[in-house]
Amino acid sequence: MDQYRVFGNPIHQSKSPNIHKAFAQATDQHINYQAQLVKDGEFEETVKDFFAKGGKGLNITVPFKQRAFAMAQVLSAAAKKAEAANTLYLNAQGQLVAENTDGMGLVRDICHNLKGQLAAKRILILGAGGAVRGVLQPVLAQFPTQVVIANRTYSKACDLAALFTDTGPIQATPMAQLKGPFDWIINGTSASLAGDIPPLPQGLITNTSRCYDMMYSAQTTVFNEWALNQGAQQADDGLGMLVEQAAQSFNLWRGVLPPTDEVLLTLRRELKS
């Protein structure tokens, strides 16, 4: 049976094994997918050993995405821009290929599952870390009118925006100087899981604005609570992004894009139970 793993540290919380097991059942693929804790100093050696023993594909999560990118011999455009990889596999020539499906997962969730649209929209993205970096190219590929990056440390937002100026209309703005309204506000920070909200000015949201928290939890995230209290039309969390990025990885490995609706419903029920 073909072997797949997700490597991370910590890894006990990973939902990836259940997601990929459901994908395999839905598409009649026979795979063994497990979560594996990897010690910080042993990541590269563990990746090489996995593929040397015939392993077919890896998902990579915190804190190893940059190191997975650095190991690869072939880089997708998305991985190259993000300088991080969440998916590894060997190509026909035996080269290690790095892909980043996070942004594809976000866009798929917003545009397909949530029936949203990013084209010709003004989008604010909060944060300037790896999560945001991984989604910018696919978001800009939707041809928004403007993408604004805002981060507590303004210089980090500037550095990130500068990396993507060749990809679309993107700029960095200090949080205190943000001028609304925005059609979409996407939270790429983990602050709301700690019960924190970035210091955002008033007037960013109208009753047609939609908000999206890349984090997810059993209850409404603090960011989404803030968005709804500000009068947003709709606020959704990132559980669908998790499922959709996994589906893109599965498609890379197996050549079939699995259905995601039932998996997402099941995960949502499990979260709330």
Secondary structure, DSSP 8 states (H G I E B T S, - for coil): -EEEEEEESS-TT--HHHHHHHHHHHHT--EEEEEEE--GGGHHHHHHHHHHTT--EEEE-TT-HHHHHHH-SEE-HHHHHHT--SEEEE-TTS-EEEE--HHHHHHHIIIIIS----TT-EEEEE--SHHHHHHHHHHHTT--SEEEEE-SSHHHHHHHHHHTTTTSSEEE--GGG-----SEEEE-SSGGGGT------S-S--TT-EEEESS--SS--HHHHHHHHTT-SEEE-THHHHHHHHHHHHHHHHS-----HHHHHHHHHHHH-
